[in-house]
Protein backbone atom coordinates (compact mmCIF):
# COMPACT_ATOMS: atom_id res chain seq x y z
CA UNK A 1 0.00 0.00 0.00
CA UNK A 2 2.86 2.36 0.81
CA UNK A 3 4.52 1.65 -2.55
CA UNK A 4 1.22 2.33 -4.31
CA UNK A 5 0.82 5.66 -2.50
CA UNK A 6 4.40 6.71 -3.34
CA UNK A 7 3.86 5.86 -7.00
CA UNK A 8 0.63 7.93 -7.02
CA UNK A 9 2.39 10.98 -5.52
CA UNK A 10 5.23 10.70 -8.08
CA UNK A 11 2.64 10.42 -10.88
CA UNK A 12 0.79 13.54 -9.66
CA UNK A 13 4.01 15.56 -9.37
CA UNK A 14 5.07 14.59 -12.91
CA UNK A 15 1.64 15.53 -14.21
CA UNK A 16 1.80 18.95 -12.53
CA UNK A 17 5.24 19.58 -14.04
CA UNK A 18 3.96 18.75 -17.53
CA UNK A 19 0.97 21.08 -17.10
CA UNK A 20 3.26 23.89 -15.89
CA UNK A 21 5.61 23.40 -18.87
CA UNK A 22 2.70 23.48 -21.34
CA UNK A 23 1.23 26.61 -19.71
CA UNK A 24 4.62 28.35 -19.90
CA UNK A 25 4.99 27.49 -23.60
CA UNK A 26 1.49 28.83 -24.27
CA UNK A 27 2.28 32.13 -22.51
CA UNK A 28 5.52 32.50 -24.52
CA UNK A 29 3.64 31.91 -27.78
CA UNK A 30 0.98 34.51 -26.85
CA UNK A 31 3.63 37.11 -25.98
CA UNK A 32 5.37 36.51 -29.28
CA UNK A 33 2.13 36.82 -31.22
CA UNK A 34 1.24 40.09 -29.48
CA UNK A 35 4.68 41.55 -30.14
CA UNK A 36 4.51 40.59 -33.85
CA UNK A 37 1.02 42.13 -34.17
CA UNK A 38 2.21 45.31 -32.46
CA UNK A 39 5.15 45.67 -34.80
CA UNK A 40 2.91 45.09 -37.83
CA UNK A 41 0.40 47.68 -36.56
CA UNK A 42 3.21 50.14 -35.93
CA UNK A 43 4.35 49.83 -39.56
CA UNK A 44 0.81 50.50 -40.89
CA UNK A 45 -0.30 54.14 -40.42
CA UNK A 46 -3.54 54.42 -38.44
CA UNK A 47 -6.39 56.50 -39.89
CA UNK A 48 -6.79 59.94 -38.37
CA UNK A 49 -10.13 61.73 -38.15
CA UNK A 50 -10.12 65.42 -37.33
CA UNK A 51 -12.70 68.17 -37.28
CA UNK A 52 -11.50 71.70 -37.83
CA UNK A 53 -12.96 75.17 -38.21
CA UNK A 54 -11.35 77.41 -40.80
CA UNK A 55 -11.89 81.06 -41.52
CA UNK A 56 -14.21 81.67 -44.45
CA UNK A 57 -13.63 84.39 -46.95
CA UNK A 58 -17.36 85.16 -46.90
CA UNK A 59 -18.46 85.84 -43.32
CA UNK A 60 -22.11 85.26 -44.21
CA UNK A 61 -21.46 81.65 -45.20
CA UNK A 62 -21.34 79.16 -42.34
CA UNK A 63 -18.83 76.33 -42.49
CA UNK A 64 -20.10 72.88 -43.39
CA UNK A 65 -19.34 71.48 -39.94
CA UNK A 66 -21.32 74.24 -38.25
CA UNK A 67 -24.23 73.62 -40.61
CA UNK A 68 -24.19 69.94 -39.63
CA UNK A 69 -24.20 70.83 -35.94
CA UNK A 70 -27.07 73.23 -36.51
CA UNK A 71 -29.00 70.59 -38.44
CA UNK A 72 -28.55 68.00 -35.67
CA UNK A 73 -29.73 70.53 -33.10
CA UNK A 74 -32.85 71.36 -35.10
CA UNK A 75 -33.63 67.66 -35.63
CA UNK A 76 -33.34 66.98 -31.89
CA UNK A 77 -35.77 69.82 -31.16
CA UNK A 78 -38.13 69.01 -34.05
CA UNK A 79 -40.61 66.91 -31.98
CA UNK A 80 -40.97 69.68 -29.40
CA UNK A 81 -41.37 72.33 -32.11
CA UNK A 82 -43.99 70.24 -33.91
CA UNK A 83 -45.97 69.56 -30.72
CA UNK A 84 -45.74 72.94 -29.02
CA UNK A 85 -45.90 75.44 -31.88
CA UNK A 86 -48.55 73.82 -34.09
CA UNK A 87 -52.08 72.46 -33.93
CA UNK A 88 -50.89 68.94 -33.07
CA UNK A 89 -51.65 69.21 -29.34
CA UNK A 90 -55.33 70.00 -29.75
CA UNK A 91 -55.94 67.37 -32.44
CA UNK A 92 -54.14 64.54 -30.62
CA UNK A 93 -55.89 65.20 -27.30
CA UNK A 94 -59.34 65.33 -28.92
CA UNK A 95 -58.79 62.01 -30.71
CA UNK A 96 -57.53 60.38 -27.51
CA UNK A 97 -60.55 61.57 -25.53
CA UNK A 98 -62.86 60.40 -28.30
CA UNK A 99 -61.38 56.91 -28.15
CA UNK A 100 -61.84 56.76 -24.37
CA UNK A 101 -65.41 58.08 -24.59
CA UNK A 102 -66.35 55.37 -27.10
CA UNK A 103 -64.78 52.69 -24.91
CA UNK A 104 -62.93 50.99 -27.76
CA UNK A 105 -59.73 50.66 -25.70
CA UNK A 106 -56.91 50.62 -28.29
CA UNK A 107 -59.04 51.16 -31.39
CA UNK A 108 -58.03 53.09 -33.40
CA UNK A 109 -54.45 52.15 -32.39
CA UNK A 110 -51.96 54.77 -31.29
CA UNK A 111 -50.16 54.70 -34.65
CA UNK A 112 -53.38 55.61 -36.46
CA UNK A 113 -54.24 58.40 -33.99
CA UNK A 114 -50.76 59.93 -34.16
CA UNK A 115 -50.60 59.56 -37.95
CA UNK A 116 -53.98 61.20 -38.47
CA UNK A 117 -53.03 63.99 -36.07
CA UNK A 118 -49.78 64.59 -37.95
CA UNK A 119 -51.41 64.80 -41.38
CA UNK A 120 -54.15 67.10 -40.07
CA UNK A 121 -51.43 69.23 -38.51
CA UNK A 122 -49.66 69.44 -41.89
CA UNK A 123 -52.96 70.42 -43.49
CA UNK A 124 -53.76 73.12 -40.93
CA UNK A 125 -50.22 74.52 -40.84
CA UNK A 126 -49.64 74.40 -44.61
CA UNK A 127 -50.44 78.13 -45.19
CA UNK A 128 -48.10 79.11 -42.35
CA UNK A 129 -45.25 76.96 -43.63
CA UNK A 130 -45.75 78.20 -47.19
CA UNK A 131 -45.37 81.76 -45.96
CA UNK A 132 -42.26 80.80 -43.95
CA UNK A 133 -40.79 79.17 -47.05
CA UNK A 134 -41.58 82.21 -49.20
CA UNK A 135 -40.41 84.89 -46.76
CA UNK A 136 -37.50 83.21 -45.00
CA UNK A 137 -36.25 79.94 -46.49
CA UNK A 138 -36.09 80.83 -50.18
CA UNK A 139 -34.36 84.22 -49.63
CA UNK A 140 -31.87 82.46 -47.33
CA UNK A 141 -31.08 79.84 -49.99
CA UNK A 142 -30.67 82.62 -52.55
CA UNK A 143 -28.30 84.40 -50.09
CA UNK A 144 -30.46 87.50 -50.11
CA UNK A 145 -30.66 87.54 -46.30
CA UNK A 146 -28.55 86.07 -43.49
CA UNK A 147 -29.53 83.51 -40.85
CA UNK A 148 -30.65 86.07 -38.28
CA UNK A 149 -32.95 87.84 -40.69
CA UNK A 150 -34.34 84.49 -41.90
CA UNK A 151 -35.14 83.47 -38.32
CA UNK A 152 -36.95 86.76 -37.66
CA UNK A 153 -38.98 86.43 -40.86
CA UNK A 154 -39.82 82.78 -40.09
CA UNK A 155 -41.10 83.66 -36.62
CA UNK A 156 -43.58 86.18 -38.06
CA UNK A 157 -46.14 83.73 -39.57
CA UNK A 158 -45.74 81.33 -36.64
CA UNK A 159 -46.36 84.07 -34.10
CA UNK A 160 -49.38 85.24 -36.08
CA UNK A 161 -50.86 81.72 -35.94
CA UNK A 162 -50.21 81.36 -32.22
CA UNK A 163 -51.65 84.78 -31.45
CA UNK A 164 -54.86 83.93 -33.30
CA UNK A 165 -55.32 80.81 -31.10
CA UNK A 166 -54.21 82.28 -27.76
CA UNK A 167 -56.59 83.70 -25.19
CA UNK A 168 -55.91 87.14 -23.80
CA UNK A 169 -56.42 85.79 -20.29
CA UNK A 170 -53.56 83.32 -20.67
CA UNK A 171 -51.28 86.01 -22.08
CA UNK A 172 -52.07 88.33 -19.18
CA UNK A 173 -51.32 85.54 -16.70
CA UNK A 174 -47.82 84.86 -18.00
CA UNK A 175 -47.06 88.55 -18.43
CA UNK A 176 -47.92 89.08 -14.76
CA UNK A 177 -45.90 86.04 -13.69
CA UNK A 178 -42.89 87.34 -15.63
CA UNK A 179 -43.28 90.72 -13.83
CA UNK A 180 -42.74 92.62 -17.05
CA UNK A 181 -44.34 95.81 -18.23
CA UNK A 182 -47.63 95.43 -20.00
CA UNK A 183 -47.01 95.44 -23.78
CA UNK A 184 -48.60 98.24 -25.75
CA UNK A 185 -49.90 95.77 -28.37
CA UNK A 186 -49.88 92.08 -29.13
CA UNK A 187 -46.86 92.42 -31.42
CA UNK A 188 -44.67 93.45 -28.49
CA UNK A 189 -45.34 90.24 -26.54
CA UNK A 190 -42.07 88.25 -26.33
CA UNK A 191 -42.01 84.84 -27.95
CA UNK A 192 -40.96 83.27 -24.64
CA UNK A 193 -44.26 84.47 -23.17
CA UNK A 194 -46.37 83.71 -26.24
CA UNK A 195 -45.39 80.03 -26.54
CA UNK A 196 -46.53 78.88 -23.05
CA UNK A 197 -49.68 81.01 -23.38
CA UNK A 198 -50.46 79.28 -26.67
CA UNK A 199 -49.92 75.82 -25.13
CA UNK A 200 -52.24 76.58 -22.20
CA UNK A 201 -54.94 77.84 -24.56
CA UNK A 202 -54.60 74.75 -26.75
CA UNK A 203 -54.97 72.44 -23.75
CA UNK A 204 -58.09 74.24 -22.56
CA UNK A 205 -59.69 74.20 -26.01
CA UNK A 206 -58.87 70.50 -26.47
CA UNK A 207 -60.48 69.55 -23.15
CA UNK A 208 -63.54 71.63 -23.93
CA UNK A 209 -64.02 69.79 -27.23
CA UNK A 210 -63.36 66.47 -25.49
CA UNK A 211 -66.04 67.22 -22.88
CA UNK A 212 -68.60 67.94 -25.59
CA UNK A 213 -67.72 64.61 -27.22
CA UNK A 214 -67.89 62.71 -23.94
CA UNK A 215 -71.44 63.76 -22.97
CA UNK A 216 -73.43 61.83 -25.68
CA UNK A 217 -71.51 58.61 -25.07
CA UNK A 218 -71.90 59.02 -21.32
CA UNK A 219 -75.67 59.33 -21.73
CA UNK A 220 -75.75 56.11 -23.76
CA UNK A 221 -73.78 54.30 -21.03
CA UNK A 222 -76.16 55.55 -18.33
CA UNK A 223 -79.27 54.50 -20.30
CA UNK A 224 -77.87 51.02 -20.98
CA UNK A 225 -76.81 50.58 -17.35
CA UNK A 226 -80.29 51.61 -16.13
CA UNK A 227 -82.00 49.17 -18.52
CA UNK A 228 -79.76 46.29 -17.49
CA UNK A 229 -80.33 47.05 -13.80
CA UNK A 230 -84.08 47.14 -14.25
CA UNK A 231 -83.96 43.78 -16.05
CA UNK A 232 -81.94 42.24 -13.22
CA UNK A 233 -78.88 41.64 -15.39
CA UNK A 234 -76.44 43.09 -12.89
CA UNK A 235 -73.63 40.67 -13.74
CA UNK A 236 -73.51 41.75 -17.40
CA UNK A 237 -71.01 44.61 -17.96
CA UNK A 238 -72.84 47.63 -19.45
CA UNK A 239 -69.90 48.38 -21.78
CA UNK A 240 -70.52 45.13 -23.67
CA UNK A 241 -74.06 46.27 -24.54
CA UNK A 242 -73.46 49.99 -24.97
CA UNK A 243 -70.42 49.66 -27.26
CA UNK A 244 -72.37 48.40 -30.31
CA UNK A 245 -74.95 51.17 -29.86
CA UNK A 246 -72.24 53.83 -29.59
CA UNK A 247 -70.50 52.55 -32.69
CA UNK A 248 -73.79 52.43 -34.60
CA UNK A 249 -74.75 55.99 -33.62
CA UNK A 250 -71.24 57.27 -34.36
CA UNK A 251 -71.24 55.69 -37.83
CA UNK A 252 -74.79 56.80 -38.67
CA UNK A 253 -73.96 60.37 -37.63
CA UNK A 254 -70.76 60.25 -39.74
CA UNK A 255 -68.75 61.09 -36.65
CA UNK A 256 -65.28 61.20 -38.19
CA UNK A 257 -66.46 63.66 -40.82
CA UNK A 258 -68.02 65.94 -38.20
CA UNK A 259 -65.11 65.79 -35.75
CA UNK A 260 -62.35 66.32 -38.31
CA UNK A 261 -64.31 69.11 -39.98
CA UNK A 262 -64.95 70.83 -36.64
CA UNK A 263 -61.28 70.54 -35.62
CA UNK A 264 -60.01 72.02 -38.87
CA UNK A 265 -62.59 74.84 -38.77
CA UNK A 266 -61.66 75.64 -35.17
CA UNK A 267 -58.27 76.91 -36.44
CA UNK A 268 -59.78 79.16 -39.10
VEXBA-712708 format. One line per 8 residues: their letters; for each residue x, y, z negated of C-alpha. Coordinates in nm, 4 decimals. Layout:
BEGIN
A> X/Y/Z | ... $
END
This chain:
BEGIN
XXXXXXXX> 0.0000/0.0000/0.0000 | 0.2862/0.2364/-0.0812 | 0.4525/0.1650/0.2554 | 0.1222/0.2331/0.4314 | 0.0820/0.5663/0.2495 | 0.4396/0.6710/0.3337 | 0.3856/0.5865/0.7005 | 0.0631/0.7930/0.7023 $
XXXXXXXX> 0.2394/1.0982/0.5517 | 0.5227/1.0698/0.8079 | 0.2645/1.0419/1.0882 | 0.0791/1.3542/0.9663 | 0.4008/1.5564/0.9372 | 0.5069/1.4593/1.2910 | 0.1641/1.5531/1.4211 | 0.1799/1.8949/1.2534 $
XXXXXXXX> 0.5239/1.9580/1.4041 | 0.3956/1.8748/1.7532 | 0.0966/2.1080/1.7101 | 0.3259/2.3886/1.5890 | 0.5606/2.3401/1.8865 | 0.2695/2.3475/2.1339 | 0.1234/2.6607/1.9713 | 0.4619/2.8346/1.9900 $
XXXXXXXX> 0.4993/2.7493/2.3600 | 0.1487/2.8826/2.4265 | 0.2284/3.2133/2.2512 | 0.5516/3.2495/2.4523 | 0.3639/3.1913/2.7778 | 0.0984/3.4506/2.6853 | 0.3625/3.7106/2.5976 | 0.5369/3.6511/2.9279 $
XXXXXXXX> 0.2127/3.6821/3.1216 | 0.1238/4.0090/2.9483 | 0.4682/4.1554/3.0144 | 0.4506/4.0591/3.3851 | 0.1020/4.2129/3.4173 | 0.2213/4.5307/3.2455 | 0.5147/4.5675/3.4802 | 0.2913/4.5093/3.7829 $
XXXXXXXX> 0.0404/4.7683/3.6555 | 0.3215/5.0145/3.5929 | 0.4346/4.9831/3.9557 | 0.0813/5.0495/4.0886 | -0.0300/5.4142/4.0424 | -0.3542/5.4418/3.8444 | -0.6387/5.6497/3.9893 | -0.6785/5.9935/3.8370 $
XXXXXXXX> -1.0132/6.1725/3.8151 | -1.0116/6.5417/3.7332 | -1.2702/6.8166/3.7283 | -1.1500/7.1701/3.7830 | -1.2957/7.5172/3.8206 | -1.1349/7.7412/4.0796 | -1.1890/8.1062/4.1524 | -1.4212/8.1670/4.4450 $
XXXXXXXX> -1.3629/8.4393/4.6950 | -1.7359/8.5164/4.6903 | -1.8456/8.5838/4.3321 | -2.2108/8.5256/4.4212 | -2.1458/8.1650/4.5202 | -2.1340/7.9159/4.2343 | -1.8829/7.6329/4.2495 | -2.0102/7.2877/4.3387 $
XXXXXXXX> -1.9341/7.1483/3.9938 | -2.1318/7.4241/3.8250 | -2.4226/7.3619/4.0608 | -2.4193/6.9935/3.9634 | -2.4201/7.0826/3.5937 | -2.7074/7.3234/3.6505 | -2.9002/7.0593/3.8444 | -2.8550/6.8003/3.5673 $
XXXXXXXX> -2.9732/7.0532/3.3101 | -3.2854/7.1357/3.5104 | -3.3626/6.7656/3.5628 | -3.3342/6.6976/3.1893 | -3.5773/6.9821/3.1161 | -3.8134/6.9010/3.4051 | -4.0606/6.6915/3.1982 | -4.0968/6.9683/2.9395 $
XXXXXXXX> -4.1369/7.2325/3.2109 | -4.3990/7.0237/3.3908 | -4.5969/6.9562/3.0719 | -4.5737/7.2941/2.9017 | -4.5900/7.5442/3.1883 | -4.8547/7.3822/3.4087 | -5.2077/7.2455/3.3926 | -5.0892/6.8937/3.3074 $
XXXXXXXX> -5.1647/6.9208/2.9340 | -5.5330/7.0003/2.9751 | -5.5941/6.7371/3.2438 | -5.4140/6.4540/3.0621 | -5.5890/6.5202/2.7296 | -5.9343/6.5327/2.8922 | -5.8789/6.2008/3.0714 | -5.7534/6.0375/2.7511 $
XXXXXXXX> -6.0551/6.1574/2.5529 | -6.2865/6.0397/2.8300 | -6.1380/5.6908/2.8152 | -6.1840/5.6765/2.4370 | -6.5410/5.8079/2.4594 | -6.6349/5.5369/2.7096 | -6.4780/5.2688/2.4909 | -6.2932/5.0992/2.7760 $
XXXXXXXX> -5.9727/5.0656/2.5696 | -5.6908/5.0625/2.8290 | -5.9042/5.1158/3.1388 | -5.8030/5.3094/3.3396 | -5.4454/5.2153/3.2390 | -5.1962/5.4775/3.1285 | -5.0165/5.4698/3.4646 | -5.3381/5.5612/3.6463 $
XXXXXXXX> -5.4244/5.8401/3.3992 | -5.0764/5.9933/3.4164 | -5.0595/5.9560/3.7949 | -5.3985/6.1202/3.8472 | -5.3029/6.3993/3.6067 | -4.9779/6.4593/3.7952 | -5.1411/6.4805/4.1375 | -5.4152/6.7097/4.0072 $
XXXXXXXX> -5.1427/6.9233/3.8511 | -4.9662/6.9442/4.1888 | -5.2960/7.0425/4.3494 | -5.3762/7.3116/4.0930 | -5.0224/7.4521/4.0837 | -4.9642/7.4400/4.4607 | -5.0439/7.8134/4.5191 | -4.8104/7.9111/4.2353 $
XXXXXXXX> -4.5247/7.6964/4.3634 | -4.5746/7.8198/4.7186 | -4.5370/8.1755/4.5961 | -4.2259/8.0798/4.3952 | -4.0789/7.9169/4.7053 | -4.1581/8.2214/4.9200 | -4.0410/8.4888/4.6763 | -3.7495/8.3213/4.4997 $
XXXXXXXX> -3.6249/7.9939/4.6491 | -3.6086/8.0830/5.0184 | -3.4358/8.4222/4.9630 | -3.1870/8.2457/4.7325 | -3.1082/7.9843/4.9988 | -3.0673/8.2621/5.2552 | -2.8299/8.4397/5.0091 | -3.0462/8.7497/5.0114 $
XXXXXXXX> -3.0664/8.7540/4.6299 | -2.8555/8.6070/4.3494 | -2.9529/8.3510/4.0853 | -3.0649/8.6071/3.8281 | -3.2950/8.7838/4.0694 | -3.4341/8.4495/4.1895 | -3.5137/8.3472/3.8324 | -3.6946/8.6757/3.7661 $
XXXXXXXX> -3.8975/8.6433/4.0861 | -3.9818/8.2779/4.0088 | -4.1102/8.3659/3.6625 | -4.3575/8.6184/3.8064 | -4.6140/8.3733/3.9567 | -4.5744/8.1327/3.6638 | -4.6360/8.4069/3.4096 | -4.9384/8.5236/3.6078 $
XXXXXXXX> -5.0864/8.1724/3.5943 | -5.0207/8.1359/3.2217 | -5.1652/8.4785/3.1445 | -5.4861/8.3925/3.3302 | -5.5320/8.0814/3.1105 | -5.4209/8.2276/2.7764 | -5.6589/8.3701/2.5193 | -5.5910/8.7138/2.3800 $
XXXXXXXX> -5.6418/8.5792/2.0289 | -5.3555/8.3323/2.0666 | -5.1283/8.6013/2.2081 | -5.2071/8.8326/1.9177 | -5.1320/8.5538/1.6698 | -4.7821/8.4858/1.7997 | -4.7059/8.8555/1.8432 | -4.7921/8.9077/1.4760 $
XXXXXXXX> -4.5900/8.6041/1.3691 | -4.2890/8.7342/1.5632 | -4.3285/9.0722/1.3832 | -4.2742/9.2623/1.7050 | -4.4336/9.5814/1.8234 | -4.7632/9.5428/2.0001 | -4.7010/9.5438/2.3777 | -4.8599/9.8239/2.5747 $
XXXXXXXX> -4.9903/9.5767/2.8366 | -4.9882/9.2076/2.9128 | -4.6865/9.2416/3.1416 | -4.4667/9.3451/2.8492 | -4.5341/9.0242/2.6540 | -4.2070/8.8247/2.6331 | -4.2010/8.4838/2.7951 | -4.0955/8.3270/2.4643 $
XXXXXXXX> -4.4263/8.4467/2.3173 | -4.6369/8.3711/2.6243 | -4.5391/8.0031/2.6543 | -4.6529/7.8878/2.3050 | -4.9684/8.1012/2.3376 | -5.0465/7.9281/2.6673 | -4.9921/7.5822/2.5134 | -5.2245/7.6579/2.2202 $
XXXXXXXX> -5.4936/7.7844/2.4559 | -5.4604/7.4749/2.6746 | -5.4967/7.2442/2.3749 | -5.8086/7.4245/2.2556 | -5.9689/7.4198/2.6011 | -5.8872/7.0500/2.6474 | -6.0477/6.9550/2.3154 | -6.3543/7.1634/2.3928 $
XXXXXXXX> -6.4016/6.9794/2.7233 | -6.3359/6.6471/2.5494 | -6.6041/6.7225/2.2884 | -6.8599/6.7939/2.5591 | -6.7721/6.4607/2.7223 | -6.7894/6.2709/2.3941 | -7.1437/6.3757/2.2973 | -7.3429/6.1833/2.5679 $
XXXXXXXX> -7.1505/5.8608/2.5074 | -7.1897/5.9019/2.1318 | -7.5672/5.9325/2.1731 | -7.5746/5.6109/2.3759 | -7.3779/5.4300/2.1027 | -7.6161/5.5549/1.8334 | -7.9270/5.4496/2.0298 | -7.7869/5.1017/2.0977 $
XXXXXXXX> -7.6809/5.0578/1.7351 | -8.0293/5.1614/1.6127 | -8.2000/4.9166/1.8518 | -7.9762/4.6294/1.7487 | -8.0331/4.7054/1.3801 | -8.4084/4.7138/1.4255 | -8.3955/4.3784/1.6048 | -8.1940/4.2237/1.3222 $
XXXXXXXX> -7.8882/4.1641/1.5388 | -7.6439/4.3090/1.2886 | -7.3625/4.0668/1.3742 | -7.3511/4.1753/1.7396 | -7.1006/4.4606/1.7956 | -7.2844/4.7627/1.9448 | -6.9901/4.8383/2.1775 | -7.0520/4.5134/2.3669 $
XXXXXXXX> -7.4057/4.6266/2.4536 | -7.3456/4.9985/2.4968 | -7.0415/4.9661/2.7260 | -7.2373/4.8404/3.0314 | -7.4946/5.1169/2.9860 | -7.2243/5.3834/2.9590 | -7.0500/5.2547/3.2690 | -7.3786/5.2433/3.4596 $
XXXXXXXX> -7.4752/5.5992/3.3621 | -7.1241/5.7268/3.4357 | -7.1242/5.5694/3.7831 | -7.4792/5.6802/3.8669 | -7.3960/6.0369/3.7632 | -7.0756/6.0248/3.9742 | -6.8746/6.1087/3.6651 | -6.5282/6.1202/3.8186 $
XXXXXXXX> -6.6457/6.3663/4.0821 | -6.8016/6.5935/3.8201 | -6.5105/6.5787/3.5755 | -6.2345/6.6316/3.8314 | -6.4310/6.9113/3.9979 | -6.4950/7.0827/3.6641 | -6.1283/7.0541/3.5621 | -6.0013/7.2022/3.8873 $
XXXX> -6.2590/7.4838/3.8767 | -6.1660/7.5645/3.5171 | -5.8269/7.6905/3.6435 | -5.9775/7.9163/3.9101 $
END
